[in-house]
Amino acid sequence: MKSCKNILLLQGPMGDFFKRLDNFLRSQNYSTYRIGFNLGDYFYSNKDNYFAFKGEKKDWEHYIKNFLKKKQIDKIILFGDCRFYQKKTIQIAKKMNIDIYVFEEGYIRPDFVTFEKWGVNNFSLIPREKEFYEKNNIKLDLKIKPVNFSYYKMAKSATIYYLLAYFGKFLYPNYEHHRELNPYKEFFYGIRNFYRKYKYKYIEKNLLNKIINLKYFFVPLQTYNDFQIKVHSDFKSIEEFIELVLLSFSKNAPKNIFIVIKHHPMDRGRKDYKNFIFNLSKKFGIENRVIVVYDLHLPTLLKNTLGTVTINSTVGLQALYHNSPVKALGKAIYDINGLTDQKNLNEFWINPTKPNKRLFNNYRNYLIKHTQINGSFYGYFDFNDFKKKFSS
C-alpha cells in the first residue's frame, strides 16, 4: 500500500467494522477521516478523526466538496451506493477525480463481502459480455476461510446503533436515515422474528422432503425495502413482483408443475406475504399449486428446482452455482447470455435453459478475484485480501 494517502471512511455498516478498517488503514500509514450522521456512527468510530455532519440534506453537497478539498482526500470508502449521502458523494468524487470504493453484502455468500471500485450491483463496472468470460479461463489462488458470522454480534450492533441514533437525535436533528429509526418497532420486529423462526421450524418440519419430490419452480423473495428493487428494477414493490410471477405462471406453466415462494429471512419479523399470495392464487385458479415457505434449506430447494425466478437477488448466483435455470426480472450483474435464461418469463415456465457450467465457473471466479473479499462485517475478515484489492 502507498503511504501518505488521505482516506475518508463514510459511515459504514452498523457496528465496529469500519472502526476495525480504520485501525488497519492507520497501521498501513494512511491518514484517515470518518464522517458520521448520527450518534450510532459516533459510537462506532475512533474519536480523534471523527467529523459529525449535522446539517440538512441540502447542505451536504457544499459540505462534502469542501471537506474533500480541505483534507486533500485521495480515496473514499463507503458502504452501499444508493443512500442519499453516499450517492451524492460518489457523484462529486468522480468530478474531483477521487477514487471511490464501495462495500456491500457479498455477491457470493456466505463467505464473502463485496468490495468494488466505483459501484456495486448494477452500478458495478464488471464485464457483462458472454464473450469476455468465454475467452478468459480465470483461476483462483485464494484459500477461502470460514468467516464465522455472528448473528448475535450483528443483532447487538444493530440494537445499539438504533438506540443511540434514535435517542441521540437531538444531537443530529436533521439526519434522515434511509430506513425508519425507531427502536420500539425494531424491538417488536425482533421479538416477532424470534417467535416466527421457531414457529416455522416446527410447522415446516417435514415440508422440505415433500417439496423435493415435486416438480416445482422456485421464487426467492427479496427484502421489502431492498435498494436492489428500488433502484435496479422497475418493480415498485414485492407485491407487484409476486403478482406478475403468479399471473404468468397460471397462464403458461404446465398443470402438473408447482411454484414454491420463499420469504427472505431478514424480513421474517416484518413481512408475511402468505395471505396475499394465496388470495392471488385463488384469483388465478392455481391455489393447489402454490407453496409458501419461510425457513427451508435454501441450497436443497435450489438443487431440486426446475428453475428459479428472481428480481436480482444474490440467490440467483447461488441458483446458477447449483445449475438451476435462472430468470432475472430486474437488472442483475449476472443476467448474461449463457448464464441466465434470456427468454421472456412466459416461455421460461415451459422450457427453462440451464447455465453454461464453464461460463459460470469463469464468471464466478472473476467475481471473487476482483470484487469479493473473504470475510464478514460481523466475523472474520481477510485484511490482506482487502489490502491487495485496495492498492491495485
C-alpha positions in Angstrom: 0.0 0.0 0.0 1.2 3.5 -0.7 1.8 5.7 2.3 0.8 9.4 2.8 -2.6 9.0 1.4 -5.7 10.6 2.8 -8.7 8.3 3.2 -12.3 9.2 4.0 -14.5 6.5 5.6 -18.1 7.5 5.1 -20.5 5.9 7.6 -20.3 2.1 7.2 -22.3 -1.0 8.3 -23.9 -0.9 11.8 -21.2 -2.0 14.2 -17.4 -1.7 14.6 -16.3 -3.0 11.1 -15.4 0.5 9.8 -13.5 1.2 13.1 -11.5 -2.0 12.6 -10.9 -1.0 9.0 -9.8 2.5 10.1 -7.3 0.9 12.5 -5.9 -1.3 9.8 -5.5 1.6 7.4 -3.7 3.6 10.0 -1.3 0.7 10.6 -0.5 0.9 6.8 0.5 4.6 7.3 -2.7 6.1 5.8 -4.2 9.3 7.2 -7.9 8.6 7.8 -11.0 10.6 8.4 -14.5 9.5 9.3 -17.8 11.3 8.7 -20.9 10.2 10.6 -24.5 11.3 10.7 -25.8 10.1 14.0 -24.8 9.1 17.5 -24.6 5.4 16.4 -21.9 6.4 13.8 -20.0 8.3 16.5 -20.1 5.4 19.0 -18.6 3.0 16.5 -15.8 5.4 15.4 -12.4 6.4 16.6 -13.0 9.8 18.1 -9.8 11.5 17.1 -10.6 11.6 13.4 -14.4 11.7 13.5 -16.4 14.6 11.9 -20.1 15.0 12.5 -22.3 16.2 9.8 -25.3 17.9 11.4 -26.7 19.9 8.5 -29.7 19.4 6.3 -29.6 17.3 3.1 -29.4 20.4 1.0 -26.2 21.3 2.8 -24.4 18.0 2.1 -23.0 18.8 -1.4 -21.3 22.0 -0.2 -20.0 20.4 3.0 -18.5 17.3 1.3 -16.9 19.3 -1.5 -15.2 21.5 1.0 -14.2 18.6 3.2 -12.6 16.6 0.3 -10.7 19.7 -0.8 -9.5 20.8 2.7 -8.4 17.3 3.7 -7.0 16.5 0.3 -8.8 13.2 0.2 -7.4 10.7 -2.3 -9.8 7.8 -1.8 -13.2 7.3 -0.2 -14.5 4.1 1.3 -18.2 3.8 1.9 -21.0 1.2 2.5 -23.6 1.0 -0.2 -24.0 3.3 -3.1 -27.8 4.1 -3.2 -28.3 6.0 0.0 -28.6 9.8 -0.4 -25.2 10.8 1.2 -23.3 8.0 -0.4 -24.8 8.6 -3.9 -24.2 12.3 -3.8 -20.6 11.8 -2.6 -19.9 9.4 -5.4 -21.1 11.9 -8.0 -19.0 14.7 -6.5 -15.9 12.4 -6.1 -16.0 11.4 -9.7 -15.9 15.0 -10.8 -12.9 15.6 -8.5 -11.0 12.5 -9.7 -11.2 10.9 -6.3 -11.4 7.1 -6.2 -14.4 5.6 -4.6 -14.5 2.1 -3.1 -17.9 0.5 -2.1 -18.5 -2.2 0.4 -21.8 -4.2 0.2 -23.1 -7.6 1.3 -21.4 -10.3 -0.7 -22.4 -11.4 -4.1 -21.1 -14.8 -3.2 -22.4 -15.9 0.2 -21.8 -16.7 3.0 -18.0 -16.4 2.9 -17.6 -13.1 1.2 -18.4 -9.4 1.3 -18.4 -7.2 -1.9 -15.7 -4.5 -2.3 -15.7 -2.7 -5.7 -14.3 0.5 -7.2 -17.0 3.0 -8.2 -20.1 0.9 -7.5 -21.8 -2.3 -6.8 -24.8 -4.3 -8.1 -26.0 -2.7 -11.3 -23.6 0.2 -10.9 -20.7 -2.3 -11.0 -18.2 -2.0 -13.8 -17.5 -5.7 -14.2 -17.9 -7.0 -17.8 -21.4 -8.2 -18.8 -20.4 -9.8 -22.1 -20.6 -13.5 -22.6 -17.5 -13.4 -24.8 -15.3 -12.0 -22.1 -15.9 -15.0 -19.8 -15.6 -17.4 -22.7 -12.1 -16.1 -23.6 -10.8 -15.8 -20.0 -10.3 -19.0 -18.1 -9.9 -17.5 -14.7 -8.3 -19.4 -11.9 -8.4 -18.6 -8.1 -5.4 -18.5 -5.9 -7.4 -17.7 -2.8 -7.8 -20.1 0.1 -11.3 -19.5 1.4 -11.6 -19.4 5.2 -14.8 -19.8 7.2 -16.0 -16.3 8.3 -17.7 -17.5 11.5 -20.5 -14.9 11.0 -22.0 -14.0 14.4 -25.8 -13.3 14.3 -25.5 -12.3 17.9 -22.9 -9.6 17.1 -25.0 -8.3 14.2 -28.2 -8.1 16.3 -26.3 -6.5 19.2 -24.6 -4.0 16.9 -27.9 -3.1 15.2 -29.7 -2.7 18.6 -27.0 -0.4 20.0 -26.9 1.6 16.8 -30.6 2.1 16.5 -30.9 3.1 20.2 -28.1 5.6 20.0 -29.3 7.1 16.7 -32.9 7.4 18.0 -32.3 8.8 21.5 -29.4 10.9 20.3 -31.4 12.6 17.5 -31.3 15.9 19.4 -27.6 16.0 18.6 -28.2 15.3 14.9 -31.7 16.8 14.4 -31.5 17.0 10.6 -30.4 13.4 9.9 -32.7 11.3 7.8 -31.9 7.6 7.8 -32.7 5.5 4.7 -34.9 3.3 6.9 -37.1 4.2 9.9 -35.1 4.7 13.0 -37.5 3.5 15.7 -36.1 1.2 18.4 -39.5 0.3 19.7 -40.6 -1.0 16.3 -37.2 -2.7 15.9 -37.7 -4.4 19.3 -41.1 -5.6 18.3 -39.8 -6.9 14.9 -37.0 -8.6 16.8 -39.4 -10.4 19.1 -41.7 -11.4 16.3 -38.7 -12.6 14.3 -37.6 -14.8 17.1 -41.1 -16.2 17.5 -41.6 -16.9 13.8 -38.2 -18.5 13.4 -39.1 -21.3 15.8 -42.7 -21.4 14.8 -41.8 -22.1 11.1 -39.1 -24.5 12.2 -41.8 -26.6 13.8 -44.5 -26.1 11.1 -42.1 -26.8 8.2 -40.5 -29.8 9.9 -41.4 -32.3 7.1 -42.2 -30.0 4.3 -38.8 -30.0 2.5 -38.9 -33.7 1.8 -42.4 -33.3 0.3 -41.4 -30.4 -1.9 -38.2 -32.0 -3.4 -40.4 -34.9 -4.6 -42.5 -32.5 -6.7 -41.8 -30.7 -10.0 -41.6 -27.1 -9.0 -40.2 -23.6 -9.8 -38.6 -21.6 -7.0 -39.2 -17.9 -6.3 -37.0 -16.4 -3.5 -38.4 -13.0 -2.3 -36.1 -10.1 -1.5 -36.5 -7.7 1.4 -39.3 -5.2 1.0 -37.0 -2.2 1.2 -34.1 -3.5 -0.8 -32.4 -0.8 -2.9 -31.9 -3.6 -5.5 -35.6 -3.3 -6.1 -36.0 0.5 -5.6 -33.0 1.4 -7.8 -32.2 -1.6 -10.0 -35.6 -2.8 -11.1 -38.9 -1.5 -12.5 -40.9 -3.0 -9.7 -42.5 -0.7 -7.1 -42.9 -3.4 -4.5 -42.5 -7.1 -3.7 -46.3 -7.5 -4.1 -46.1 -6.3 -7.7 -43.4 -8.8 -8.4 -45.4 -11.6 -6.8 -48.5 -10.7 -8.8 -46.6 -10.7 -12.1 -45.0 -14.0 -11.5 -48.1 -15.8 -10.3 -50.2 -14.4 -13.3 -47.5 -15.6 -15.8 -47.2 -19.0 -14.0 -51.0 -19.5 -14.0 -51.3 -18.8 -17.8 -48.2 -20.6 -19.0 -46.8 -23.3 -16.7 -47.8 -26.9 -17.2 -50.6 -28.0 -15.0 -48.6 -30.6 -13.1 -46.0 -28.1 -12.0 -45.9 -26.3 -8.6 -44.4 -23.0 -7.6 -42.6 -22.5 -4.3 -42.3 -19.0 -2.9 -39.8 -18.4 -0.1 -39.8 -15.4 2.3 -36.5 -13.6 2.9 -35.1 -14.4 6.4 -34.3 -10.7 7.1 -38.0 -9.9 6.6 -39.1 -12.7 9.0 -40.2 -10.3 11.7 -41.5 -7.6 9.3 -43.4 -9.1 6.4 -45.7 -12.1 5.8 -47.0 -12.3 2.2 -48.8 -15.7 2.7 -52.3 -14.3 2.6 -51.6 -12.0 -0.3 -50.1 -14.9 -2.2 -53.0 -17.3 -1.5 -55.6 -14.6 -2.4 -53.9 -14.1 -5.8 -53.5 -17.9 -6.2 -57.3 -18.3 -5.8 -57.9 -15.4 -8.2 -55.7 -17.1 -10.8 -57.0 -20.6 -10.1 -53.7 -22.1 -9.0 -54.2 -22.3 -5.2 -53.4 -26.0 -5.3 -50.1 -25.5 -7.0 -48.6 -22.7 -4.9 -46.5 -23.4 -1.8 -45.3 -20.7 0.6 -42.3 -21.4 2.8 -40.2 -19.4 5.2 -37.1 -21.1 6.6 -36.4 -24.2 4.5 -32.9 -25.1 3.5 -32.1 -22.9 0.5 -29.4 -25.0 -1.2 -31.7 -28.0 -1.2 -34.5 -26.0 -2.8 -32.2 -24.7 -5.5 -30.7 -28.1 -6.3 -34.1 -29.7 -6.9 -36.0 -26.9 -8.7 -36.9 -26.8 -12.4 -35.8 -23.1 -12.4 -35.5 -20.0 -10.3 -37.3 -16.7 -10.8 -35.9 -13.6 -9.1 -35.7 -9.8 -9.4 -32.0 -9.5 -9.0 -31.2 -11.3 -5.7 -27.8 -12.9 -5.0 -29.8 -16.1 -4.6 -29.7 -16.0 -8.4 -26.0 -16.6 -8.3 -26.5 -19.4 -5.8 -29.0 -20.9 -8.1 -26.5 -20.8 -11.0 -24.0 -22.4 -8.8 -26.4 -25.3 -8.3 -27.0 -25.5 -12.1 -30.5 -24.1 -11.8 -32.0 -22.2 -14.7 -32.5 -18.6 -13.7 -34.8 -15.9 -14.9 -33.9 -12.4 -13.6 -36.6 -9.8 -13.9 -34.6 -6.8 -12.7 -31.2 -5.5 -13.5 -28.7 -8.1 -12.3 -25.0 -8.3 -12.7 -25.3 -12.0 -13.6 -28.0 -11.5 -16.2 -25.7 -12.6 -19.0 -26.5 -14.7 -22.1 -25.2 -18.2 -21.3 -25.8 -17.8 -17.6 -29.4 -16.7 -17.2 -32.4 -17.6 -19.4 -32.9 -14.8 -21.9 -36.4 -15.8 -23.0 -39.4 -14.0 -21.6 -41.0 -15.2 -18.4 -44.0 -16.8 -20.1 -41.7 -19.1 -22.1 -39.4 -19.8 -19.1 -42.0 -22.0 -17.4 -42.2 -24.2 -20.5 -38.5 -24.6 -21.4 -36.1 -23.2 -18.9 -32.4 -23.1 -20.0 -29.6 -24.3 -17.7 -26.5 -22.1 -17.3 -23.3 -23.0 -19.2 -21.1 -24.5 -16.4 -17.8 -23.5 -17.8 -19.0 -19.9 -18.4 -20.4 -19.7 -14.9 -17.2 -21.0 -13.3 -15.2 -18.4 -15.1 -17.7 -15.7 -14.2 -17.8 -16.7 -10.5 -14.0 -16.9 -10.3 -13.8 -13.4 -11.8 -16.3 -12.1 -9.3 -14.4 -13.5 -6.4 -11.0 -12.4 -7.7 -12.0 -8.8 -8.5 -15.0 -7.9 -6.3 -15.1 -10.2 -3.3 -13.2 -10.3 0.0 -13.2 -13.4 2.1 -14.9 -12.1 5.3 -17.9 -10.8 7.1 -18.8 -7.5 8.7 -19.6 -9.5 11.8 -16.9 -12.1 11.8 -13.6 -12.9 10.3 -12.3 -10.5 7.6 -9.3 -11.0 5.4 -7.4 -7.7 5.6 -4.6 -9.0 3.4 -7.1 -9.6 0.6 -8.5 -6.1 1.2 -5.0 -4.7 1.0 -4.4 -6.3 -2.4 -7.7 -5.0 -3.9 -7.4 -1.6 -2.4 -3.9 -1.0 -3.6 -4.4 -2.4 -7.1 
